[in-house]
Amino acid sequence: MKTYMRVLLLAICAFLVAPAQAGEAKLKIEYAGTIFNMMDFSDGTIISDADARGSFGAMQVRVVSKFTPFLPIPDPEVSCSMPDKVPFVMEFARSVTTFKDFSEMFIVWDTGWLCGTPGFPGQASYDGFVEGQIVGGTGRFEGASGDVTSSFSGFDLTGPIVFGGPEFPSFGSWKGSVEGTVVFAD
């Protein structure tokens, strides 16, 4: 009887933990981590790393992106209207999310913006929003697709929106969430 119960419990756990390999599932992720920009301000390429948790368990996220100053910002719904906020528009962003089972999800972020608020180290901040597409992956996410959005915020400890600090390298924090739908390959 004990062996039967163990097998049944293991089967139930496997069913609850493993996502379906066909069909679709809602995606919801929360993340927090660090940003690092070692390029000069004219390039602006940023590498961001985060630990995350969500729909498919624990994971790590790495993003490479570039945001450039833009006046006026093209989206009227972006609230960079305060005089102390600096608008940036996303030129590109790509991310790889690696799950505990080493499955990976690849996302190409299509559009986005951020608003930076200059300040002293630890007080300079930013917030933003991006939209993108899941373009595949490995393991559970091989051939996956879907639409995703992410809202994020953070603090710049040394970078170009900091008063009284060196311009580069830029280093700071970020956190946010991702929502969308994953469509699994058949």
C-alpha positions in Angstrom: 0.0 0.0 0.0 2.8 2.4 0.8 4.4 1.9 -2.6 1.1 2.4 -4.4 0.6 5.7 -2.5 4.1 6.9 -3.3 3.7 6.2 -7.0 0.3 7.9 -7.0 1.7 11.0 -5.1 4.6 11.2 -7.5 2.3 11.0 -10.5 0.1 13.7 -9.2 3.1 16.0 -8.4 4.6 15.4 -11.9 1.2 16.3 -13.5 0.9 19.5 -11.4 4.5 20.7 -12.0 5.0 19.8 -15.7 3.2 22.1 -18.2 1.4 20.7 -21.1 3.6 20.3 -24.2 0.7 21.2 -26.6 -1.8 24.0 -26.3 -1.3 27.2 -24.4 -0.8 28.4 -20.9 -0.9 31.8 -19.1 2.5 33.2 -18.3 3.1 35.2 -15.1 6.6 35.9 -13.8 8.0 38.2 -11.1 11.7 39.0 -11.2 14.4 41.1 -9.4 18.0 41.5 -10.2 20.8 43.8 -11.4 21.6 45.9 -14.5 25.0 46.6 -15.8 26.0 49.0 -18.6 29.7 49.1 -19.4 29.3 51.0 -22.7 29.6 54.7 -23.2 26.3 56.6 -23.2 26.3 56.9 -27.0 25.9 53.1 -27.2 23.7 52.5 -24.2 23.6 48.7 -24.3 22.5 47.3 -21.0 22.9 43.7 -19.6 20.3 42.8 -17.0 20.1 39.7 -14.9 17.4 38.6 -12.5 16.2 35.7 -10.4 12.5 35.0 -11.1 9.6 32.8 -10.1 6.3 32.2 -11.7 4.0 30.0 -13.8 6.7 27.4 -14.6 8.7 27.5 -11.3 12.0 29.2 -10.4 14.1 30.6 -13.2 16.8 33.1 -14.1 16.4 35.8 -16.7 19.1 37.6 -18.8 18.2 40.6 -21.0 20.4 42.6 -23.4 18.7 45.9 -24.4 19.3 49.4 -25.6 17.2 52.5 -24.7 18.0 55.9 -26.2 16.8 59.4 -25.1 13.8 60.5 -27.0 12.0 63.9 -26.9 9.0 63.9 -27.1 8.3 60.3 -26.3 6.1 58.8 -29.1 3.5 57.2 -26.9 1.2 59.9 -25.3 0.2 57.4 -22.5 3.8 57.3 -21.2 3.9 59.6 -18.1 7.4 61.1 -18.6 5.7 64.5 -18.5 7.1 65.6 -15.2 10.0 68.1 -15.8 12.5 65.9 -13.9 11.8 62.7 -15.9 13.9 61.8 -18.9 12.1 59.7 -21.6 13.9 56.8 -23.4 12.6 54.7 -26.2 13.7 51.0 -26.6 15.8 50.3 -29.7 16.0 46.6 -29.0 15.8 44.0 -26.3 16.2 40.2 -26.3 15.9 37.8 -23.3 16.7 34.3 -22.4 14.8 32.7 -19.4 16.4 29.6 -18.0 14.3 27.3 -15.8 15.5 24.8 -13.1 15.2 21.9 -15.6 17.4 23.9 -18.0 14.6 24.5 -20.5 14.9 28.0 -22.0 12.4 30.5 -23.3 13.6 33.1 -25.9 11.8 36.5 -26.2 12.3 39.3 -28.7 10.9 42.5 -27.2 9.4 44.6 -30.0 8.5 48.0 -28.5 9.0 49.8 -25.2 10.0 52.8 -23.2 11.3 53.9 -19.9 11.3 57.1 -17.9 14.4 58.0 -15.9 14.4 60.3 -12.9 17.9 61.8 -12.2 19.2 61.8 -8.7 22.1 60.9 -6.4 23.3 57.2 -6.3 20.5 55.0 -5.0 17.9 57.8 -5.6 18.1 58.0 -9.4 15.3 55.7 -10.6 13.4 54.5 -13.7 10.3 52.7 -14.7 9.2 51.3 -18.0 7.1 49.0 -20.1 7.9 46.6 -23.0 6.0 44.3 -25.3 7.3 41.3 -27.2 7.0 37.8 -28.7 8.1 34.4 -27.5 10.2 33.1 -30.4 11.0 29.6 -29.2 13.3 28.0 -26.8 14.7 24.6 -25.7 13.3 21.7 -23.7 9.7 22.4 -22.7 9.7 25.6 -24.8 11.1 24.3 -28.1 8.9 25.8 -30.8 6.9 27.9 -28.4 5.4 31.2 -29.3 3.1 33.9 -27.7 2.7 37.5 -26.8 4.2 39.0 -23.6 4.4 42.3 -21.8 6.7 43.4 -18.9 6.5 46.4 -16.5 9.7 47.2 -14.6 11.4 49.7 -12.3 14.7 50.1 -10.7 17.4 52.3 -9.2 20.6 53.5 -10.9 23.6 53.5 -8.5 26.3 55.0 -10.7 25.1 55.7 -14.2 24.1 58.5 -16.6 21.0 59.6 -14.7 22.9 60.0 -11.4 23.9 63.4 -10.1 27.4 63.5 -8.8 28.5 60.0 -9.9 30.7 58.8 -12.6 29.0 58.3 -15.9 30.2 54.7 -16.6 30.0 51.9 -15.9 26.3 52.1 -14.9 25.1 49.7 -12.3 21.8 49.3 -10.4 18.7 47.3 -9.6 15.6 46.3 -11.4 12.4 44.4 -10.7 9.2 43.8 -12.4 6.7 41.3 -13.9 6.0 39.5 -17.2 2.5 38.5 -18.3 1.3 36.8 -21.4 0.5 33.5 -23.1 2.8 30.7 -24.1 1.6 28.7 -27.1 3.4 25.3 -27.0 4.4 23.5 -30.2 2.3 20.5 -31.2 
